[in-house]
């Protein structure tokens, strides 16, 4: 899969840009905002992300399925996607406004107006990445995401430094999204060729059949993943939310690495059609996920304490055990069974699984939060992720008829896990004395990464060897050989 590897590499870089604000800005913002103010800023983003997921309803992501399904009518699919997103987003914010006014304490705290404006501007006409990926054009994704990174980083950091005001930061983001929306509207109107393409019968009904289960599932999943955040901010306050936010700082690792592979893979799985071939391609992608995320989980677990203290300061010490527990979520993210269900448009089970995961998260949260605080919320999230992964895996084994033995590439996964554990024992063991210094942490992480790479190549993990072949043209040593 050389073409897919290149697309994944470009998309990963672009996703790093797209989530750059999430990755970099906390390190900067904690130096200009108090812990309480940083918690309030994260509270706004929490409400916005939940409403945004409901408003988007996975409609933009449906381009990854429908563009390869109807290659002669791409812009008609885009037009229907745009109209459907506008309708659903307006309906969503209307429901939020009514609910906020009816609930005595308010649904989204003091952030109703900015949340509504931000979500409408953010969600609409934001299908460009899915459109370009579905049409095998990943370079525009890189440019688009890079520009968004630069703009958002400059605006948020500048406003934080100058004003040190949470509200000023929030309104600056809204203005920026308004400018993006205006530019996207002009670009879409200029590029639209839907009038020249053949019509698609029942496209709206097909999109609804695809998006309703997946959209509800996405909403349930983000509610489940953020249930701890919601309870923490309501029960423990903004300071505790700030600690939990830093503890789940590794979330962009999943978004960047795992989702890049999944996003590129979905259109290819749709085109393959044959279940056996699709499962084999997914197996290779899963091994690649493990090659990328197992080392990340190990490094996050071992260096959680020095990372939090050096990057965010002693005020965020309660985030250390949260970050260590979150490594479990990173490992489970390697197994994206939902991708196989989306590829055959069998997404109805997403709702049931999402409800079950949310209930498990809520039950564990109710027991552990009073006993362990934010650490209890991290454990609850990990347990819910385990339940969700098992349920998705069981459903895939049923629909693909592969059974437990054929569900995963067990031999390759065991090799990768053993290599990750062996590299950790050796690299972290011999650099443990240097763990208190930034240089020592860097040396330990680099040594671990190199040793892990050597071990997986020595264990003859095919996906690792294939990735090395892709990198050889970039390495002068190999070119000389």
C-alpha positions as CSV (number, residue, x, y, z in Angstrom):
1,X,0.0,0.0,0.0
2,X,2.7,2.6,-1.1
3,X,0.1,5.1,-2.2
4,X,-1.8,4.8,1.1
5,X,1.4,5.2,3.1
6,X,2.2,8.5,1.3
7,X,-1.3,9.8,1.9
8,X,-1.2,8.8,5.6
9,X,2.2,10.5,6.0
10,X,0.9,13.7,4.5
11,X,-2.3,13.6,6.3
12,X,-0.6,12.9,9.7
13,X,1.5,16.1,9.2
14,X,-1.6,18.0,8.3
15,X,-3.5,16.7,11.3
16,X,-0.7,17.7,13.5
17,X,-1.2,21.2,12.1
18,X,-5.0,20.9,12.5
19,X,-4.6,20.0,16.1
20,X,-1.7,22.2,16.7
21,X,-3.7,24.6,18.8
22,X,-4.8,21.7,21.0
23,X,-1.2,20.4,21.4
24,X,0.8,23.6,21.7
25,X,-1.5,26.3,23.0
26,X,-2.0,24.8,26.5
27,X,1.8,25.0,27.2
28,X,1.7,28.7,26.3
29,X,-1.7,29.6,27.8
30,X,-0.9,28.2,31.3
31,X,1.9,30.8,31.5
32,X,-0.5,33.7,30.9
33,X,-3.7,32.4,32.5
34,X,-4.4,31.3,36.0
35,X,-5.4,27.7,36.6
36,X,-9.0,28.8,37.1
37,X,-9.0,30.9,33.9
38,X,-7.4,28.1,31.9
39,X,-10.2,25.8,33.2
40,X,-12.8,28.3,32.1
41,X,-11.3,28.5,28.7
42,X,-11.4,24.6,28.5
43,X,-15.0,24.7,29.7
44,X,-16.0,26.8,26.7
45,X,-14.1,24.4,24.4
46,X,-15.8,21.4,26.1
47,X,-19.3,22.7,25.5
48,X,-18.4,23.8,21.9
49,X,-16.9,20.4,21.0
50,X,-20.1,18.6,22.3
51,X,-22.5,20.9,20.4
52,X,-20.2,20.8,17.4
53,X,-20.3,17.0,17.2
54,X,-24.1,17.1,17.3
55,X,-24.2,19.9,14.7
56,X,-21.8,18.2,12.3
57,X,-23.4,14.7,12.8
58,X,-20.7,13.1,10.8
59,X,-22.3,14.5,7.6
60,X,-19.0,15.9,6.3
61,X,-17.3,12.5,7.0
62,X,-19.8,10.8,4.7
63,X,-18.0,12.2,1.7
64,X,-15.4,9.5,2.4
65,X,-18.1,7.0,1.6
66,X,-20.2,8.7,-1.1
67,X,-17.5,10.3,-3.2
68,X,-15.9,6.9,-4.1
69,X,-19.5,5.5,-4.4
70,X,-20.6,8.1,-7.0
71,X,-17.4,9.3,-8.7
72,X,-19.4,10.9,-11.6
73,X,-21.4,13.2,-9.4
74,X,-18.9,14.4,-6.8
75,X,-20.2,17.9,-6.6
76,X,-23.8,16.8,-6.3
77,X,-22.7,14.8,-3.2
78,X,-20.9,17.9,-1.9
79,X,-24.0,20.1,-2.4
80,X,-26.3,17.7,-0.6
81,X,-23.7,17.5,2.2
82,X,-23.6,21.3,2.6
83,X,-27.3,21.7,2.7
84,X,-27.8,18.8,5.1
85,X,-25.1,20.1,7.4
86,X,-26.7,23.6,7.4
87,X,-30.1,22.2,8.3
88,X,-28.8,19.9,11.1
89,X,-26.5,22.5,12.6
90,X,-29.3,25.1,12.8
91,X,-31.6,22.5,14.3
92,X,-29.0,21.5,16.9
93,X,-28.2,25.0,18.1
94,X,-32.0,25.7,18.3
95,X,-32.4,22.7,20.6
96,X,-29.4,23.9,22.7
97,X,-30.9,27.4,23.1
98,X,-34.2,26.1,24.2
99,X,-32.6,23.6,26.6
100,X,-30.3,26.2,28.0
101,X,-33.3,28.6,28.7
102,X,-35.3,25.8,30.3
103,X,-32.6,24.4,32.6
104,X,-32.3,26.6,35.8
105,X,-28.5,26.4,35.9
106,X,-28.1,26.7,32.1
107,X,-26.9,24.0,29.8
108,X,-23.7,25.6,28.7
109,X,-23.0,27.9,31.6
110,X,-22.4,31.6,30.7
111,X,-21.2,30.6,27.2
112,X,-24.5,30.3,25.2
113,X,-24.1,33.0,22.6
114,X,-20.4,32.3,21.9
115,X,-20.9,28.6,21.7
116,X,-23.8,28.9,19.2
117,X,-21.9,31.3,17.0
118,X,-18.7,29.4,17.1
119,X,-20.4,26.1,16.3
120,X,-22.3,27.4,13.3
121,X,-19.3,29.0,11.8
122,X,-17.0,26.0,12.6
123,X,-19.2,23.2,11.3
124,X,-20.6,24.6,8.1
125,X,-18.5,24.4,4.9
126,X,-15.9,22.4,6.8
127,X,-16.0,19.3,4.6
128,X,-12.9,20.2,2.6
129,X,-10.5,17.8,4.2
130,X,-12.9,14.8,3.6
131,X,-13.5,15.9,0.1
132,X,-9.8,16.1,-0.8
133,X,-9.0,12.8,0.9
134,X,-11.8,11.0,-0.9
135,X,-10.4,12.4,-4.2
136,X,-6.8,11.4,-3.4
137,X,-5.6,15.0,-2.9
138,X,-3.8,15.1,0.4
139,X,-1.5,18.1,-0.3
140,X,-4.4,20.6,-0.2
141,X,-5.3,19.1,3.2
142,X,-1.8,19.9,4.4
143,X,-2.0,23.5,3.2
144,X,-5.5,24.1,4.5
145,X,-4.6,22.7,8.0
146,X,-1.3,24.5,8.1
147,X,-3.0,27.9,7.4
148,X,-5.6,27.2,10.1
149,X,-2.8,26.3,12.6
150,X,-0.9,29.5,11.9
151,X,-4.0,31.7,12.1
152,X,-5.4,30.2,15.3
153,X,-2.1,30.0,17.0
154,X,-1.3,33.6,16.2
155,X,-4.7,34.9,17.3
156,X,-5.1,32.9,20.5
157,X,-1.5,33.4,21.8
158,X,-1.5,37.1,20.8
159,X,-4.8,37.8,22.5
160,X,-3.8,35.8,25.6
161,X,-0.5,37.7,26.0
162,X,-2.0,41.1,25.4
163,X,-5.3,40.8,27.3
164,X,-5.0,37.8,29.6
165,X,-8.7,37.6,29.2
166,X,-10.7,34.4,28.6
167,X,-13.5,36.2,26.9
168,X,-11.2,38.0,24.5
169,X,-9.7,34.7,23.5
170,X,-13.1,33.1,22.9
171,X,-14.4,36.0,20.8
172,X,-11.2,36.1,18.8
173,X,-11.7,32.5,17.8
174,X,-15.3,33.3,16.7
175,X,-14.1,36.1,14.5
176,X,-11.5,33.9,13.0
177,X,-14.0,31.1,12.2
178,X,-16.2,33.7,10.6
179,X,-13.4,34.7,8.2
180,X,-12.8,31.0,7.4
181,X,-16.5,30.5,6.7
182,X,-16.6,33.4,4.3
183,X,-13.5,32.2,2.4
184,X,-14.9,28.7,2.2
185,X,-18.2,29.9,0.8
186,X,-16.5,31.8,-2.0
187,X,-14.3,28.8,-2.8
188,X,-17.2,26.4,-2.9
189,X,-19.3,28.7,-5.2
190,X,-16.3,29.0,-7.5
191,X,-15.6,25.3,-7.7
192,X,-19.1,23.9,-7.7
193,X,-19.9,21.9,-10.9
194,X,-23.0,20.0,-9.6
195,X,-25.2,21.4,-12.5
196,X,-23.0,19.6,-15.0
197,X,-23.1,16.2,-13.3
198,X,-25.7,13.4,-13.6
199,X,-28.3,13.4,-10.8
200,X,-28.2,10.8,-8.0
201,X,-31.5,9.2,-7.1
202,X,-32.3,9.2,-3.4
203,X,-28.9,10.6,-2.4
204,X,-30.5,12.5,0.6
205,X,-32.1,9.3,1.9
206,X,-28.9,7.4,1.5
207,X,-26.9,10.0,3.3
208,X,-29.4,10.0,6.2
209,X,-29.3,6.2,6.4
210,X,-25.5,6.5,6.6
211,X,-25.2,9.5,8.9
212,X,-28.0,9.0,11.4
213,X,-26.6,5.9,13.1
214,X,-23.0,7.1,12.8
215,X,-23.8,10.7,13.8
216,X,-25.7,9.5,16.9
217,X,-22.8,7.2,17.7
218,X,-20.3,10.0,17.3
219,X,-22.3,12.1,19.7
220,X,-22.7,9.3,22.2
221,X,-19.0,8.6,21.9
222,X,-17.9,12.2,22.5
223,X,-20.4,12.5,25.4
224,X,-18.9,9.3,26.9
225,X,-15.3,10.5,26.4
226,X,-16.2,13.8,27.9
227,X,-18.6,12.7,30.6
228,X,-15.8,13.0,33.1
229,X,-15.1,16.5,32.0
230,X,-18.8,17.5,32.3
231,X,-19.1,16.0,35.8
232,X,-15.8,17.4,36.9
233,X,-16.6,21.0,35.9
234,X,-20.1,20.8,37.5
235,X,-19.0,19.0,40.7
236,X,-15.3,19.9,41.3
237,X,-15.0,23.2,39.4
238,X,-12.8,24.8,36.7
239,X,-9.5,24.1,38.5
240,X,-10.1,20.4,38.5
241,X,-11.2,20.6,34.8
242,X,-7.8,22.2,34.0
243,X,-6.0,19.4,35.8
244,X,-8.0,16.7,33.9
245,X,-7.5,18.5,30.6
246,X,-3.7,18.4,31.0
247,X,-4.0,14.7,32.1
248,X,-5.8,13.9,28.8
249,X,-3.2,15.9,26.9
250,X,-2.3,12.8,24.9
251,X,-5.6,12.8,23.1
252,X,-4.2,14.6,20.0
253,X,-1.8,11.7,19.6
254,X,-4.8,9.5,18.8
255,X,-6.5,12.1,16.7
256,X,-3.3,12.7,14.6
257,X,-1.9,9.2,14.2
258,X,-4.8,6.8,14.4
259,X,-7.4,9.0,12.6
260,X,-5.0,9.8,9.8
261,X,-4.8,6.1,8.9
262,X,-8.5,5.5,9.4
263,X,-9.5,8.5,7.3
264,X,-7.3,7.5,4.3
265,X,-8.3,3.8,4.7
266,X,-12.1,4.2,4.6
267,X,-12.5,5.1,0.9
268,X,-10.2,2.3,0.0
269,X,-12.2,-0.2,2.0
270,X,-15.4,1.0,0.3
271,X,-13.8,0.5,-3.1
272,X,-12.5,-3.0,-2.3
273,X,-16.0,-4.4,-1.6
274,X,-14.8,-8.0,-1.0
275,X,-14.9,-8.6,2.8
276,X,-11.8,-10.7,3.0
277,X,-9.6,-8.2,1.1
278,X,-11.0,-5.4,3.2
279,X,-10.2,-7.3,6.4
280,X,-6.6,-8.0,5.3
281,X,-6.0,-4.3,4.5
282,X,-7.5,-3.3,7.9
283,X,-5.2,-5.8,9.6
284,X,-2.1,-4.1,8.1
285,X,-3.4,-0.7,9.1
286,X,-4.0,-2.0,12.7
287,X,-0.4,-3.1,12.9
288,X,0.7,0.3,11.7
289,X,-1.5,1.9,14.4
290,X,0.3,-0.3,17.0
291,X,3.7,0.5,15.6
292,X,2.9,4.2,16.1
293,X,0.8,4.2,19.3
294,X,2.4,1.5,21.5
295,X,5.6,3.5,21.8
296,X,3.6,6.7,22.4
297,X,1.8,5.0,25.3
298,X,5.0,3.7,26.8
299,X,6.7,7.1,26.6
300,X,3.6,8.9,28.0
301,X,3.4,6.5,30.9
302,X,7.1,6.7,31.9
303,X,7.7,10.4,31.3
304,X,4.3,11.7,32.6
305,X,5.7,13.3,35.7
306,X,8.7,15.2,34.3
307,X,6.6,16.2,31.3
308,X,3.7,17.7,33.3
309,X,6.0,19.5,35.8
310,X,8.3,21.0,33.2
311,X,5.7,21.9,30.5
312,X,2.9,23.1,32.8
313,X,4.3,23.7,36.3
314,X,3.8,22.3,39.8
315,X,0.3,23.7,39.9
316,X,-0.7,20.9,37.5
317,X,0.8,18.0,39.5
318,X,-2.6,16.3,40.0
319,X,-2.7,15.7,36.2
320,X,0.3,13.2,36.3
321,X,-1.7,10.0,37.3
322,X,-4.5,11.0,34.9
323,X,-2.0,11.1,32.0
324,X,-0.5,7.7,33.0
325,X,-4.0,6.1,33.1
326,X,-4.8,7.7,29.7
327,X,-2.0,5.6,28.1
328,X,-4.5,2.7,28.2
329,X,-6.9,4.7,26.0
330,X,-4.0,5.3,23.5
331,X,-3.4,1.5,23.3
332,X,-7.1,0.7,22.8
333,X,-7.3,3.3,20.0
334,X,-5.1,1.1,17.8
335,X,-8.1,-1.2,17.2
336,X,-10.6,0.9,15.2
337,X,-13.2,-1.8,14.5
338,X,-15.8,0.8,13.7
339,X,-14.0,1.5,10.4
340,X,-14.9,-1.9,9.1
341,X,-18.5,-1.4,9.9
342,X,-18.6,2.0,8.2
343,X,-17.0,0.6,5.1
344,X,-20.1,-1.7,4.6
345,X,-22.6,0.9,5.9
346,X,-23.6,-1.2,8.9
347,X,-23.6,1.5,11.5
348,X,-26.8,0.9,13.4
349,X,-25.0,-1.0,16.1
350,X,-22.9,2.2,16.8
351,X,-25.8,3.7,18.8
352,X,-26.2,0.6,21.1
353,X,-22.5,0.4,21.7
354,X,-22.3,4.1,22.3
355,X,-25.1,3.9,24.9
356,X,-23.4,1.0,26.6
357,X,-20.0,2.6,26.8
358,X,-21.6,5.8,28.2
359,X,-23.5,3.8,30.9
360,X,-20.3,2.0,31.9
361,X,-18.4,5.3,32.0
362,X,-21.1,6.9,34.1
363,X,-21.3,4.0,36.6
364,X,-17.5,3.8,37.1
365,X,-17.4,7.6,37.4
366,X,-20.1,7.6,40.0
367,X,-18.1,5.2,42.1
368,X,-14.6,6.5,41.7
369,X,-14.9,10.2,41.3
370,X,-15.8,10.8,45.0
371,X,-13.0,8.5,46.0
372,X,-10.2,9.4,43.6
373,X,-11.2,12.8,42.1
374,X,-9.9,13.4,38.5
375,X,-8.0,10.1,38.5
376,X,-11.3,8.2,39.0
377,X,-12.6,10.0,35.8
378,X,-9.5,8.8,33.9
379,X,-10.0,5.2,35.0
380,X,-13.7,5.4,34.1
381,X,-12.8,6.5,30.6
382,X,-10.3,3.6,30.2
383,X,-12.9,1.0,31.3
384,X,-15.5,2.5,28.9
385,X,-13.0,2.3,26.1
386,X,-12.3,-1.4,26.8
387,X,-16.1,-2.2,26.7
388,X,-16.5,-0.2,23.5
389,X,-13.6,-1.9,21.8
390,X,-14.8,-5.4,22.7
391,X,-18.3,-4.7,21.5
392,X,-17.2,-3.3,18.2
393,X,-14.8,-6.3,17.7
394,X,-17.6,-8.8,18.4
395,X,-19.9,-7.1,15.9
396,X,-17.2,-7.1,13.2
397,X,-16.5,-10.8,13.8
398,X,-20.2,-11.5,13.2
399,X,-20.6,-9.4,10.0
400,X,-17.3,-10.5,8.4
401,X,-17.5,-14.1,9.6
402,X,-13.9,-14.1,10.7
403,X,-14.2,-15.4,14.2
404,X,-11.9,-14.5,17.1
405,X,-8.8,-16.0,15.3
406,X,-9.3,-14.0,12.1
407,X,-10.4,-10.8,13.9
408,X,-6.9,-9.4,14.5
409,X,-3.4,-10.1,13.1
410,X,-2.4,-11.8,16.4
411,X,1.1,-12.8,15.5
412,X,2.2,-9.3,14.4
413,X,0.5,-7.7,17.4
414,X,2.2,-10.0,19.9
415,X,5.6,-9.2,18.3
416,X,5.0,-5.4,18.4
417,X,3.8,-5.6,22.1
418,X,6.9,-7.6,23.1
419,X,9.2,-5.3,21.3
420,X,7.5,-2.3,23.0
421,X,7.9,-3.8,26.4
422,X,11.4,-5.0,25.9
423,X,12.6,-1.6,24.6
424,X,11.0,0.1,27.6
425,X,12.7,-2.2,30.1
426,X,16.1,-1.6,28.6
427,X,15.9,2.1,27.5
428,X,14.0,3.4,30.5
429,X,16.1,1.3,32.9
430,X,19.5,2.6,31.8
431,X,18.3,6.2,31.6
432,X,16.2,6.3,34.8
433,X,18.9,8.3,36.7
434,X,18.6,11.1,34.2
435,X,14.8,11.3,34.3
436,X,14.8,14.6,36.3
437,X,16.5,16.6,33.4
438,X,15.1,17.6,30.1
439,X,18.2,16.3,28.3
440,X,17.9,13.0,30.1
441,X,14.2,12.6,29.1
442,X,15.1,13.4,25.5
443,X,17.9,10.8,25.5
444,X,15.7,8.2,27.0
445,X,12.8,8.8,24.6
446,X,15.2,8.7,21.6
447,X,16.9,5.6,22.8
448,X,13.6,3.9,23.4
449,X,12.4,4.8,19.9
450,X,15.5,3.6,18.2
451,X,15.6,0.3,20.1
452,X,11.9,-0.3,19.4
453,X,12.5,0.2,15.7
454,X,15.5,-2.2,15.7
455,X,13.5,-4.8,17.6
456,X,10.4,-4.7,15.3
457,X,12.6,-4.9,12.3
458,X,14.5,-7.8,13.8
459,X,11.2,-9.5,14.6
460,X,10.3,-9.3,10.9
461,X,7.1,-7.3,11.4
462,X,6.1,-6.9,7.8
463,X,4.5,-3.5,8.2
464,X,7.7,-2.1,9.8
465,X,9.8,-3.4,7.0
466,X,7.4,-1.9,4.4
467,X,7.5,1.5,6.2
468,X,11.4,1.3,6.2
469,X,11.3,0.7,2.4
470,X,9.2,3.8,2.0
471,X,11.8,5.8,4.0
472,X,14.9,4.5,2.3
473,X,14.9,7.1,-0.6
474,X,15.0,9.8,2.1
475,X,18.0,8.3,3.9
476,X,21.5,9.1,2.4
477,X,22.9,5.9,4.0
478,X,20.6,3.7,2.2
479,X,21.0,5.6,-1.1
480,X,24.8,4.9,-0.9
481,X,24.2,1.3,-0.4
